């Protein structure tokens, strides 16, 4: 009986940790998804961390230029 409990706990742990494909535990926001789609569509293979840095720099530049913060749902 303990074997079954351990197996089911192991399966639960694997499924929840396996579904997180984002770097640093962050969720993809709309800007990250759009940028990733555009790079794939244009035929470029870009690392996920590089994409994140580019979108973060764009968000920071927008906030600095306008003085407004971006909604975290759109870009975090």
C-alpha positions in Angstrom: 0.0 0.0 0.0 2.9 2.4 0.7 4.3 1.7 -2.7 1.1 2.9 -4.3 1.0 6.1 -2.2 4.6 6.9 -3.1 4.0 6.2 -6.7 1.0 8.5 -6.8 2.8 11.2 -5.0 5.7 10.9 -7.4 3.4 11.2 -10.3 1.8 14.3 -8.9 5.2 15.9 -8.3 6.4 15.2 -11.8 3.3 16.5 -13.5 3.3 19.8 -11.6 7.1 20.4 -12.0 7.1 19.2 -15.6 4.5 21.8 -16.7 6.6 24.7 -15.8 8.7 25.4 -18.9 9.3 29.1 -18.0 12.6 30.5 -16.9 12.9 31.6 -13.3 9.4 30.5 -12.5 7.8 33.3 -14.4 4.7 33.0 -16.4 4.6 34.1 -20.0 2.7 37.4 -20.4 1.2 38.6 -23.7 4.3 40.5 -24.9 6.5 37.5 -24.3 4.2 35.2 -26.2 3.9 37.6 -29.1 7.6 38.1 -29.3 8.3 34.4 -29.1 5.8 33.8 -31.9 7.3 36.5 -34.1 10.8 35.2 -33.7 9.8 31.6 -34.5 7.7 32.8 -37.5 10.6 34.8 -38.9 12.8 31.7 -38.7 15.1 32.9 -35.9 16.1 30.6 -33.1 16.4 32.7 -30.0 17.0 31.5 -26.4 14.1 32.1 -24.0 16.3 34.1 -21.6 17.4 36.4 -24.5 13.7 36.9 -25.5 12.9 37.8 -21.9 15.7 40.4 -21.6 14.5 42.0 -24.9 10.9 42.3 -23.8 11.9 43.5 -20.4 14.1 46.2 -21.9 11.3 47.3 -24.2 8.8 47.5 -21.3 11.3 49.6 -19.2 11.9 51.9 -22.2 8.2 52.4 -22.6 7.7 53.1 -18.9 10.6 55.6 -18.9 9.4 57.4 -22.0 5.7 57.7 -21.0 5.9 57.7 -17.2 3.1 55.1 -17.0 3.5 51.6 -15.7 2.5 48.6 -17.9 -0.3 46.4 -16.7 1.3 43.2 -15.3 -1.2 41.1 -17.3 0.3 42.5 -20.5 4.0 42.6 -19.5 5.5 41.8 -16.1 
